[in-house]
């Protein structure tokens, strides 16, 4: 697990996440980033690759903020 802070938003990155792996099956995708709480679960993509994709990171940061605002139950 890696701790990262971008735009003053601190979050964790978990590579080879089993939950993200399940999401790849469901989505029929080869790489997935999915946010649970303040952790980005990755599968099929490593942390460096994910962080290099600014658009993708920005999108996931939105989800982290949603979790902070509404908590787990909102999802
Ligand atoms: Zn999304």
PDB file of the backbone (N, CA, C, O) and the ligand in Angstrom, with CONECT records:
HET     ZN  A 101       1
ATOM      1  N   UNK A   1       0.852  -1.189   0.000  1.00  0.00           N
ATOM      2  CA  UNK A   1       0.000   0.000   0.000  1.00  0.00           C
ATOM      3  C   UNK A   1       0.886   1.237   0.000  1.00  0.00           C
ATOM      4  O   UNK A   1       1.858   1.332   0.748  1.00  0.00           O
ATOM      5  N   UNK A   2       0.526   2.164  -0.847  1.00  0.00           N
ATOM      6  CA  UNK A   2       1.326   3.370  -1.001  1.00  0.00           C
ATOM      7  C   UNK A   2       0.477   4.566  -0.592  1.00  0.00           C
ATOM      8  O   UNK A   2      -0.705   4.646  -0.925  1.00  0.00           O
ATOM      9  N   UNK A   3       1.100   5.502   0.138  1.00  0.00           N
ATOM     10  CA  UNK A   3       0.380   6.706   0.574  1.00  0.00           C
ATOM     11  C   UNK A   3       0.766   7.851  -0.350  1.00  0.00           C
ATOM     12  O   UNK A   3       1.950   8.128  -0.541  1.00  0.00           O
ATOM     13  N   UNK A   4      -0.225   8.513  -0.921  1.00  0.00           N
ATOM     14  CA  UNK A   4       0.030   9.575  -1.884  1.00  0.00           C
ATOM     15  C   UNK A   4      -0.781  10.802  -1.497  1.00  0.00           C
ATOM     16  O   UNK A   4      -1.838  10.687  -0.878  1.00  0.00           O
ATOM     17  N   UNK A   5      -0.279  11.979  -1.867  1.00  0.00           N
ATOM     18  CA  UNK A   5      -1.049  13.204  -1.653  1.00  0.00           C
ATOM     19  C   UNK A   5      -0.982  14.056  -2.913  1.00  0.00           C
ATOM     20  O   UNK A   5       0.097  14.453  -3.354  1.00  0.00           O
ATOM     21  N   UNK A   6      -2.139  14.330  -3.482  1.00  0.00           N
ATOM     22  CA  UNK A   6      -2.227  15.149  -4.694  1.00  0.00           C
ATOM     23  C   UNK A   6      -3.297  16.208  -4.482  1.00  0.00           C
ATOM     24  O   UNK A   6      -4.393  15.906  -4.011  1.00  0.00           O
ATOM     25  N   UNK A   7      -2.975  17.454  -4.833  1.00  0.00           N
ATOM     26  CA  UNK A   7      -3.913  18.570  -4.629  1.00  0.00           C
ATOM     27  C   UNK A   7      -4.467  18.590  -3.201  1.00  0.00           C
ATOM     28  O   UNK A   7      -5.653  18.844  -2.988  1.00  0.00           O
ATOM     29  N   UNK A   8      -3.592  18.318  -2.228  1.00  0.00           N
ATOM     30  CA  UNK A   8      -3.994  18.294  -0.814  1.00  0.00           C
ATOM     31  C   UNK A   8      -4.979  17.187  -0.476  1.00  0.00           C
ATOM     32  O   UNK A   8      -5.600  17.211   0.587  1.00  0.00           O
ATOM     33  N   UNK A   9      -5.124  16.228  -1.358  1.00  0.00           N
ATOM     34  CA  UNK A   9      -5.978  15.080  -1.053  1.00  0.00           C
ATOM     35  C   UNK A   9      -5.056  13.883  -0.821  1.00  0.00           C
ATOM     36  O   UNK A   9      -4.344  13.440  -1.722  1.00  0.00           O
ATOM     37  N   UNK A  10      -5.091  13.375   0.407  1.00  0.00           N
ATOM     38  CA  UNK A  10      -4.246  12.226   0.744  1.00  0.00           C
ATOM     39  C   UNK A  10      -5.037  10.938   0.531  1.00  0.00           C
ATOM     40  O   UNK A  10      -6.194  10.830   0.937  1.00  0.00           O
ATOM     41  N   UNK A  11      -4.407   9.985  -0.100  1.00  0.00           N
ATOM     42  CA  UNK A  11      -5.087   8.707  -0.305  1.00  0.00           C
ATOM     43  C   UNK A  11      -4.072   7.579  -0.392  1.00  0.00           C
ATOM     44  O   UNK A  11      -2.869   7.816  -0.503  1.00  0.00           O
ATOM     45  N   UNK A  12      -4.566   6.365  -0.339  1.00  0.00           N
ATOM     46  CA  UNK A  12      -3.713   5.178  -0.441  1.00  0.00           C
ATOM     47  C   UNK A  12      -3.890   4.554  -1.812  1.00  0.00           C
ATOM     48  O   UNK A  12      -4.941   4.682  -2.441  1.00  0.00           O
ATOM     49  N   UNK A  13      -2.855   3.885  -2.259  1.00  0.00           N
ATOM     50  CA  UNK A  13      -2.973   3.133  -3.499  1.00  0.00           C
ATOM     51  C   UNK A  13      -2.657   1.678  -3.201  1.00  0.00           C
ATOM     52  O   UNK A  13      -1.611   1.358  -2.637  1.00  0.00           O
ATOM     53  N   UNK A  14      -3.555   0.821  -3.579  1.00  0.00           N
ATOM     54  CA  UNK A  14      -3.339  -0.608  -3.397  1.00  0.00           C
ATOM     55  C   UNK A  14      -3.260  -1.268  -4.763  1.00  0.00           C
ATOM     56  O   UNK A  14      -4.234  -1.299  -5.515  1.00  0.00           O
ATOM     57  N   UNK A  15      -2.080  -1.794  -5.066  1.00  0.00           N
ATOM     58  CA  UNK A  15      -1.884  -2.471  -6.350  1.00  0.00           C
ATOM     59  C   UNK A  15      -2.346  -3.917  -6.258  1.00  0.00           C
ATOM     60  O   UNK A  15      -2.425  -4.492  -5.172  1.00  0.00           O
ATOM     61  N   UNK A  16      -2.648  -4.491  -7.411  1.00  0.00           N
ATOM     62  CA  UNK A  16      -3.074  -5.903  -7.495  1.00  0.00           C
ATOM     63  C   UNK A  16      -4.189  -6.207  -6.489  1.00  0.00           C
ATOM     64  O   UNK A  16      -4.190  -7.248  -5.832  1.00  0.00           O
ATOM     65  N   UNK A  17      -5.122  -5.282  -6.391  1.00  0.00           N
ATOM     66  CA  UNK A  17      -6.226  -5.441  -5.454  1.00  0.00           C
ATOM     67  C   UNK A  17      -7.189  -6.506  -5.927  1.00  0.00           C
ATOM     68  O   UNK A  17      -7.571  -6.540  -7.097  1.00  0.00           O
ATOM     69  N   UNK A  18      -7.575  -7.369  -5.017  1.00  0.00           N
ATOM     70  CA  UNK A  18      -8.520  -8.439  -5.380  1.00  0.00           C
ATOM     71  C   UNK A  18      -9.885  -7.846  -5.749  1.00  0.00           C
ATOM     72  O   UNK A  18     -10.543  -8.319  -6.675  1.00  0.00           O
ATOM     73  N   UNK A  19     -10.301  -6.811  -5.020  1.00  0.00           N
ATOM     74  CA  UNK A  19     -11.600  -6.182  -5.318  1.00  0.00           C
ATOM     75  C   UNK A  19     -11.588  -5.542  -6.702  1.00  0.00           C
ATOM     76  O   UNK A  19     -12.582  -5.599  -7.426  1.00  0.00           O
ATOM     77  N   UNK A  20     -10.465  -4.935  -7.065  1.00  0.00           N
ATOM     78  CA  UNK A  20     -10.361  -4.339  -8.402  1.00  0.00           C
ATOM     79  C   UNK A  20     -10.322  -5.429  -9.464  1.00  0.00           C
ATOM     80  O   UNK A  20     -10.797  -5.238 -10.584  1.00  0.00           O
ATOM     81  N   UNK A  21      -9.759  -6.561  -9.105  1.00  0.00           N
ATOM     82  CA  UNK A  21      -9.724  -7.693 -10.039  1.00  0.00           C
ATOM     83  C   UNK A  21     -11.155  -8.153 -10.358  1.00  0.00           C
ATOM     84  O   UNK A  21     -11.495  -8.415 -11.512  1.00  0.00           O
ATOM     85  N   UNK A  22     -11.965  -8.243  -9.330  1.00  0.00           N
ATOM     86  CA  UNK A  22     -13.377  -8.611  -9.529  1.00  0.00           C
ATOM     87  C   UNK A  22     -14.052  -7.592 -10.449  1.00  0.00           C
ATOM     88  O   UNK A  22     -14.849  -7.948 -11.317  1.00  0.00           O
ATOM     89  N   UNK A  23     -13.716  -6.315 -10.238  1.00  0.00           N
ATOM     90  CA  UNK A  23     -14.299  -5.251 -11.063  1.00  0.00           C
ATOM     91  C   UNK A  23     -13.903  -5.412 -12.536  1.00  0.00           C
ATOM     92  O   UNK A  23     -14.701  -5.117 -13.426  1.00  0.00           O
ATOM     93  N   UNK A  24     -12.685  -5.873 -12.793  1.00  0.00           N
ATOM     94  CA  UNK A  24     -12.290  -6.074 -14.200  1.00  0.00           C
ATOM     95  C   UNK A  24     -13.168  -7.135 -14.843  1.00  0.00           C
ATOM     96  O   UNK A  24     -13.535  -7.009 -16.011  1.00  0.00           O
ATOM     97  N   UNK A  25     -13.509  -8.178 -14.097  1.00  0.00           N
ATOM     98  CA  UNK A  25     -14.390  -9.222 -14.633  1.00  0.00           C
ATOM     99  C   UNK A  25     -15.754  -8.627 -14.940  1.00  0.00           C
ATOM    100  O   UNK A  25     -16.316  -8.846 -16.013  1.00  0.00           O
ATOM    101  N   UNK A  26     -16.280  -7.869 -13.980  1.00  0.00           N
ATOM    102  CA  UNK A  26     -17.622  -7.299 -14.139  1.00  0.00           C
ATOM    103  C   UNK A  26     -17.683  -6.293 -15.282  1.00  0.00           C
ATOM    104  O   UNK A  26     -18.657  -6.241 -16.033  1.00  0.00           O
ATOM    105  N   UNK A  27     -16.623  -5.495 -15.396  1.00  0.00           N
ATOM    106  CA  UNK A  27     -16.619  -4.438 -16.411  1.00  0.00           C
ATOM    107  C   UNK A  27     -16.102  -4.929 -17.759  1.00  0.00           C
ATOM    108  O   UNK A  27     -16.215  -4.231 -18.766  1.00  0.00           O
ATOM    109  N   UNK A  28     -15.540  -6.123 -17.772  1.00  0.00           N
ATOM    110  CA  UNK A  28     -14.965  -6.636 -19.000  1.00  0.00           C
ATOM    111  C   UNK A  28     -13.771  -5.797 -19.439  1.00  0.00           C
ATOM    112  O   UNK A  28     -13.490  -5.659 -20.629  1.00  0.00           O
ATOM    113  N   UNK A  29     -13.082  -5.246 -18.456  1.00  0.00           N
ATOM    114  CA  UNK A  29     -11.950  -4.358 -18.723  1.00  0.00           C
ATOM    115  C   UNK A  29     -10.651  -5.030 -18.278  1.00  0.00           C
ATOM    116  O   UNK A  29     -10.680  -5.961 -17.474  1.00  0.00           O
ATOM    117  N   UNK A  30      -9.523  -4.567 -18.792  1.00  0.00           N
ATOM    118  CA  UNK A  30      -8.252  -5.185 -18.395  1.00  0.00           C
ATOM    119  C   UNK A  30      -7.572  -4.426 -17.261  1.00  0.00           C
ATOM    120  O   UNK A  30      -6.785  -5.000 -16.508  1.00  0.00           O
ATOM    121  N   UNK A  31      -7.880  -3.130 -17.139  1.00  0.00           N
ATOM    122  CA  UNK A  31      -7.310  -2.394 -16.010  1.00  0.00           C
ATOM    123  C   UNK A  31      -8.379  -1.537 -15.349  1.00  0.00           C
ATOM    124  O   UNK A  31      -9.204  -0.898 -16.003  1.00  0.00           O
ATOM    125  N   UNK A  32      -8.326  -1.554 -14.043  1.00  0.00           N
ATOM    126  CA  UNK A  32      -9.365  -0.879 -13.273  1.00  0.00           C
ATOM    127  C   UNK A  32      -8.748  -0.115 -12.108  1.00  0.00           C
ATOM    128  O   UNK A  32      -7.821  -0.592 -11.453  1.00  0.00           O
ATOM    129  N   UNK A  33      -9.280   1.074 -11.864  1.00  0.00           N
ATOM    130  CA  UNK A  33      -8.976   1.813 -10.641  1.00  0.00           C
ATOM    131  C   UNK A  33     -10.313   2.045  -9.976  1.00  0.00           C
ATOM    132  O   UNK A  33     -11.241   2.558 -10.601  1.00  0.00           O
ATOM    133  N   UNK A  34     -10.420   1.675  -8.725  1.00  0.00           N
ATOM    134  CA  UNK A  34     -11.701   1.880  -8.064  1.00  0.00           C
ATOM    135  C   UNK A  34     -11.473   2.362  -6.647  1.00  0.00           C
ATOM    136  O   UNK A  34     -10.579   1.891  -5.945  1.00  0.00           O
ATOM    137  N   UNK A  35     -12.296   3.306  -6.244  1.00  0.00           N
ATOM    138  CA  UNK A  35     -12.110   3.962  -4.950  1.00  0.00           C
ATOM    139  C   UNK A  35     -13.037   3.368  -3.906  1.00  0.00           C
ATOM    140  O   UNK A  35     -14.243   3.240  -4.114  1.00  0.00           O
ATOM    141  N   UNK A  36     -12.438   3.005  -2.770  1.00  0.00           N
ATOM    142  CA  UNK A  36     -13.216   2.590  -1.610  1.00  0.00           C
ATOM    143  C   UNK A  36     -12.662   3.375  -0.438  1.00  0.00           C
ATOM    144  O   UNK A  36     -11.523   3.158  -0.025  1.00  0.00           O
ATOM    145  N   UNK A  37     -13.454   4.281   0.097  1.00  0.00           N
ATOM    146  CA  UNK A  37     -12.986   5.142   1.175  1.00  0.00           C
ATOM    147  C   UNK A  37     -11.893   6.058   0.657  1.00  0.00           C
ATOM    148  O   UNK A  37     -12.115   6.812  -0.290  1.00  0.00           O
ATOM    149  N   UNK A  38     -10.714   6.003   1.264  1.00  0.00           N
ATOM    150  CA  UNK A  38      -9.617   6.848   0.794  1.00  0.00           C
ATOM    151  C   UNK A  38      -8.522   6.005   0.139  1.00  0.00           C
ATOM    152  O   UNK A  38      -7.354   6.391   0.108  1.00  0.00           O
ATOM    153  N   UNK A  39      -8.926   4.851  -0.381  1.00  0.00           N
ATOM    154  CA  UNK A  39      -7.968   3.974  -1.049  1.00  0.00           C
ATOM    155  C   UNK A  39      -8.384   3.730  -2.490  1.00  0.00           C
ATOM    156  O   UNK A  39      -9.535   3.404  -2.781  1.00  0.00           O
ATOM    157  N   UNK A  40      -7.405   3.898  -3.395  1.00  0.00           N
ATOM    158  CA  UNK A  40      -7.632   3.577  -4.794  1.00  0.00           C
ATOM    159  C   UNK A  40      -7.131   2.152  -5.013  1.00  0.00           C
ATOM    160  O   UNK A  40      -5.942   1.873  -4.858  1.00  0.00           O
ATOM    161  N   UNK A  41      -8.026   1.276  -5.367  1.00  0.00           N
ATOM    162  CA  UNK A  41      -7.667  -0.115  -5.636  1.00  0.00           C
ATOM    163  C   UNK A  41      -7.361  -0.263  -7.115  1.00  0.00           C
ATOM    164  O   UNK A  41      -8.173   0.096  -7.968  1.00  0.00           O
ATOM    165  N   UNK A  42      -6.192  -0.792  -7.411  1.00  0.00           N
ATOM    166  CA  UNK A  42      -5.777  -0.950  -8.803  1.00  0.00           C
ATOM    167  C   UNK A  42      -5.664  -2.419  -9.185  1.00  0.00           C
ATOM    168  O   UNK A  42      -5.300  -3.271  -8.375  1.00  0.00           O
ATOM    169  N   UNK A  43      -5.985  -2.683 -10.435  1.00  0.00           N
ATOM    170  CA  UNK A  43      -5.701  -4.001 -10.976  1.00  0.00           C
ATOM    171  C   UNK A  43      -5.383  -3.848 -12.459  1.00  0.00           C
ATOM    172  O   UNK A  43      -6.101  -3.161 -13.186  1.00  0.00           O
ATOM    173  N   UNK A  44      -4.323  -4.478 -12.895  1.00  0.00           N
ATOM    174  CA  UNK A  44      -3.924  -4.394 -14.300  1.00  0.00           C
ATOM    175  C   UNK A  44      -3.158  -3.123 -14.625  1.00  0.00           C
ATOM    176  O   UNK A  44      -2.793  -2.890 -15.778  1.00  0.00           O
ATOM    177  N   UNK A  45      -2.920  -2.317 -13.631  1.00  0.00           N
ATOM    178  CA  UNK A  45      -2.153  -1.075 -13.795  1.00  0.00           C
ATOM    179  C   UNK A  45      -1.398  -0.867 -12.479  1.00  0.00           C
ATOM    180  O   UNK A  45      -1.956  -1.084 -11.404  1.00  0.00           O
ATOM    181  N   UNK A  46      -0.130  -0.447 -12.562  1.00  0.00           N
ATOM    182  CA  UNK A  46       0.584  -0.219 -11.301  1.00  0.00           C
ATOM    183  C   UNK A  46       0.463   1.253 -10.897  1.00  0.00           C
ATOM    184  O   UNK A  46      -0.010   2.088 -11.668  1.00  0.00           O
ATOM    185  N   UNK A  47       0.896   1.544  -9.687  1.00  0.00           N
ATOM    186  CA  UNK A  47       0.715   2.887  -9.123  1.00  0.00           C
ATOM    187  C   UNK A  47       1.372   3.956  -9.993  1.00  0.00           C
ATOM    188  O   UNK A  47       0.788   5.015 -10.220  1.00  0.00           O
ATOM    189  N   UNK A  48       2.584   3.685 -10.482  1.00  0.00           N
ATOM    190  CA  UNK A  48       3.317   4.673 -11.281  1.00  0.00           C
ATOM    191  C   UNK A  48       2.564   4.993 -12.581  1.00  0.00           C
ATOM    192  O   UNK A  48       2.459   6.150 -12.989  1.00  0.00           O
ATOM    193  N   UNK A  49       2.054   3.952 -13.207  1.00  0.00           N
ATOM    194  CA  UNK A  49       1.300   4.105 -14.458  1.00  0.00           C
ATOM    195  C   UNK A  49       0.007   4.896 -14.210  1.00  0.00           C
ATOM    196  O   UNK A  49      -0.355   5.793 -14.972  1.00  0.00           O
ATOM    197  N   UNK A  50      -0.663   4.533 -13.133  1.00  0.00           N
ATOM    198  CA  UNK A  50      -1.911   5.208 -12.789  1.00  0.00           C
ATOM    199  C   UNK A  50      -1.658   6.697 -12.515  1.00  0.00           C
ATOM    200  O   UNK A  50      -2.366   7.563 -13.029  1.00  0.00           O
ATOM    201  N   UNK A  51      -0.634   6.980 -11.694  1.00  0.00           N
ATOM    202  CA  UNK A  51      -0.345   8.371 -11.312  1.00  0.00           C
ATOM    203  C   UNK A  51       0.123   9.217 -12.489  1.00  0.00           C
ATOM    204  O   UNK A  51      -0.010  10.441 -12.465  1.00  0.00           O
ATOM    205  N   UNK A  52       0.672   8.573 -13.521  1.00  0.00           N
ATOM    206  CA  UNK A  52       1.132   9.296 -14.708  1.00  0.00           C
ATOM    207  C   UNK A  52      -0.047   9.749 -15.569  1.00  0.00           C
ATOM    208  O   UNK A  52       0.089  10.654 -16.393  1.00  0.00           O
ATOM    209  N   UNK A  53      -1.190   9.121 -15.375  1.00  0.00           N
ATOM    210  CA  UNK A  53      -2.388   9.440 -16.145  1.00  0.00           C
ATOM    211  C   UNK A  53      -3.222  10.472 -15.370  1.00  0.00           C
ATOM    212  O   UNK A  53      -4.134  10.123 -14.620  1.00  0.00           O
ATOM    213  N   UNK A  54      -2.883  11.746 -15.575  1.00  0.00           N
ATOM    214  CA  UNK A  54      -3.478  12.832 -14.774  1.00  0.00           C
ATOM    215  C   UNK A  54      -5.008  12.863 -14.846  1.00  0.00           C
ATOM    216  O   UNK A  54      -5.686  13.125 -13.852  1.00  0.00           O
ATOM    217  N   UNK A  55      -5.526  12.593 -16.021  1.00  0.00           N
ATOM    218  CA  UNK A  55      -6.976  12.623 -16.202  1.00  0.00           C
ATOM    219  C   UNK A  55      -7.651  11.548 -15.356  1.00  0.00           C
ATOM    220  O   UNK A  55      -8.680  11.773 -14.718  1.00  0.00           O
ATOM    221  N   UNK A  56      -7.039  10.392 -15.378  1.00  0.00           N
ATOM    222  CA  UNK A  56      -7.563   9.250 -14.625  1.00  0.00           C
ATOM    223  C   UNK A  56      -7.504   9.539 -13.121  1.00  0.00           C
ATOM    224  O   UNK A  56      -8.467   9.305 -12.391  1.00  0.00           O
ATOM    225  N   UNK A  57      -6.342  10.057 -12.670  1.00  0.00           N
ATOM    226  CA  UNK A  57      -6.157  10.381 -11.259  1.00  0.00           C
ATOM    227  C   UNK A  57      -7.199  11.404 -10.827  1.00  0.00           C
ATOM    228  O   UNK A  57      -7.806  11.278  -9.764  1.00  0.00           O
ATOM    229  N   UNK A  58      -7.399  12.427 -11.671  1.00  0.00           N
ATOM    230  CA  UNK A  58      -8.368  13.479 -11.356  1.00  0.00           C
ATOM    231  C   UNK A  58      -9.769  12.885 -11.187  1.00  0.00           C
ATOM    232  O   UNK A  58     -10.507  13.260 -10.276  1.00  0.00           O
ATOM    233  N   UNK A  59     -10.112  11.983 -12.051  1.00  0.00           N
ATOM    234  CA  UNK A  59     -11.407  11.319 -11.983  1.00  0.00           C
ATOM    235  C   UNK A  59     -11.560  10.550 -10.658  1.00  0.00           C
ATOM    236  O   UNK A  59     -12.589  10.634  -9.988  1.00  0.00           O
ATOM    237  N   UNK A  60     -10.521   9.809 -10.310  1.00  0.00           N
ATOM    238  CA  UNK A  60     -10.607   9.016  -9.077  1.00  0.00           C
ATOM    239  C   UNK A  60     -10.600   9.912  -7.838  1.00  0.00           C
ATOM    240  O   UNK A  60     -11.212   9.578  -6.824  1.00  0.00           O
ATOM    241  N   UNK A  61      -9.904  11.052  -7.922  1.00  0.00           N
ATOM    242  CA  UNK A  61      -9.910  12.002  -6.799  1.00  0.00           C
ATOM    243  C   UNK A  61     -11.324  12.495  -6.530  1.00  0.00           C
ATOM    244  O   UNK A  61     -11.695  12.738  -5.382  1.00  0.00           O
ATOM    245  N   UNK A  62     -12.106  12.642  -7.582  1.00  0.00           N
ATOM    246  CA  UNK A  62     -13.515  13.039  -7.418  1.00  0.00           C
ATOM    247  C   UNK A  62     -14.254  12.012  -6.577  1.00  0.00           C
ATOM    248  O   UNK A  62     -15.049  12.362  -5.706  1.00  0.00           O
ATOM    249  N   UNK A  63     -13.983  10.741  -6.846  1.00  0.00           N
ATOM    250  CA  UNK A  63     -14.641   9.680  -6.071  1.00  0.00           C
ATOM    251  C   UNK A  63     -14.199   9.712  -4.612  1.00  0.00           C
ATOM    252  O   UNK A  63     -15.005   9.490  -3.708  1.00  0.00           O
ATOM    253  N   UNK A  64     -12.914   9.991  -4.384  1.00  0.00           N
ATOM    254  CA  UNK A  64     -12.419  10.080  -3.011  1.00  0.00           C
ATOM    255  C   UNK A  64     -13.150  11.197  -2.278  1.00  0.00           C
ATOM    256  O   UNK A  64     -13.525  11.041  -1.116  1.00  0.00           O
ATOM    257  N   UNK A  65     -13.353  12.324  -2.955  1.00  0.00           N
ATOM    258  CA  UNK A  65     -14.085  13.432  -2.351  1.00  0.00           C
ATOM    259  C   UNK A  65     -15.537  13.065  -2.076  1.00  0.00           C
ATOM    260  O   UNK A  65     -16.106  13.466  -1.060  1.00  0.00           O
ATOM    261  N   UNK A  66     -16.126  12.308  -2.978  1.00  0.00           N
ATOM    262  CA  UNK A  66     -17.512  11.870  -2.773  1.00  0.00           C
ATOM    263  C   UNK A  66     -17.602  11.006  -1.522  1.00  0.00           C
ATOM    264  O   UNK A  66     -18.536  11.133  -0.731  1.00  0.00           O
ATOM    265  N   UNK A  67     -16.618  10.126  -1.355  1.00  0.00           N
ATOM    266  CA  UNK A  67     -16.608   9.275  -0.158  1.00  0.00           C
ATOM    267  C   UNK A  67     -16.478  10.125   1.089  1.00  0.00           C
ATOM    268  O   UNK A  67     -17.129   9.863   2.100  1.00  0.00           O
ATOM    269  N   UNK A  68     -15.616  11.167   1.015  1.00  0.00           N
ATOM    270  CA  UNK A  68     -15.420  12.030   2.181  1.00  0.00           C
ATOM    271  C   UNK A  68     -16.710  12.761   2.527  1.00  0.00           C
ATOM    272  O   UNK A  68     -17.018  12.970   3.700  1.00  0.00           O
ATOM    273  N   UNK A  69     -17.466  13.151   1.492  1.00  0.00           N
ATOM    274  CA  UNK A  69     -18.694  13.903   1.729  1.00  0.00           C
ATOM    275  C   UNK A  69     -19.854  13.018   2.154  1.00  0.00           C
ATOM    276  O   UNK A  69     -20.592  13.347   3.082  1.00  0.00           O
ATOM    277  N   UNK A  70     -20.007  11.886   1.465  1.00  0.00           N
ATOM    278  CA  UNK A  70     -21.218  11.084   1.690  1.00  0.00           C
ATOM    279  C   UNK A  70     -20.957   9.777   2.426  1.00  0.00           C
ATOM    280  O   UNK A  70     -21.895   9.132   2.895  1.00  0.00           O
ATOM    281  N   UNK A  71     -19.711   9.386   2.529  1.00  0.00           N
ATOM    282  CA  UNK A  71     -19.402   8.151   3.236  1.00  0.00           C
ATOM    283  C   UNK A  71     -19.731   6.923   2.420  1.00  0.00           C
ATOM    284  O   UNK A  71     -20.141   7.025   1.264  1.00  0.00           O
ATOM    285  N   UNK A  72     -19.549   5.759   3.026  1.00  0.00           N
ATOM    286  CA  UNK A  72     -19.727   4.498   2.313  1.00  0.00           C
ATOM    287  C   UNK A  72     -21.174   4.229   1.929  1.00  0.00           C
ATOM    288  O   UNK A  72     -21.449   3.643   0.882  1.00  0.00           O
ATOM    289  N   UNK A  73     -22.102   4.666   2.790  1.00  0.00           N
ATOM    290  CA  UNK A  73     -23.497   4.283   2.592  1.00  0.00           C
ATOM    291  C   UNK A  73     -24.124   4.913   1.349  1.00  0.00           C
ATOM    292  O   UNK A  73     -25.102   4.395   0.808  1.00  0.00           O
ATOM    293  N   UNK A  74     -23.561   6.021   0.906  1.00  0.00           N
ATOM    294  CA  UNK A  74     -24.112   6.677  -0.271  1.00  0.00           C
ATOM    295  C   UNK A  74     -23.936   5.870  -1.548  1.00  0.00           C
ATOM    296  O   UNK A  74     -24.511   6.205  -2.583  1.00  0.00           O
ATOM    297  N   UNK A  75     -23.140   4.801  -1.476  1.00  0.00           N
ATOM    298  CA  UNK A  75     -22.850   4.085  -2.726  1.00  0.00           C
ATOM    299  C   UNK A  75     -23.555   2.748  -2.828  1.00  0.00           C
ATOM    300  O   UNK A  75     -23.400   2.043  -3.825  1.00  0.00           O
TER     301      UNK A  75
HETATM  302 ZN    ZN A 101     -15.457   6.642 -11.876  1.00  0.00          ZN
END
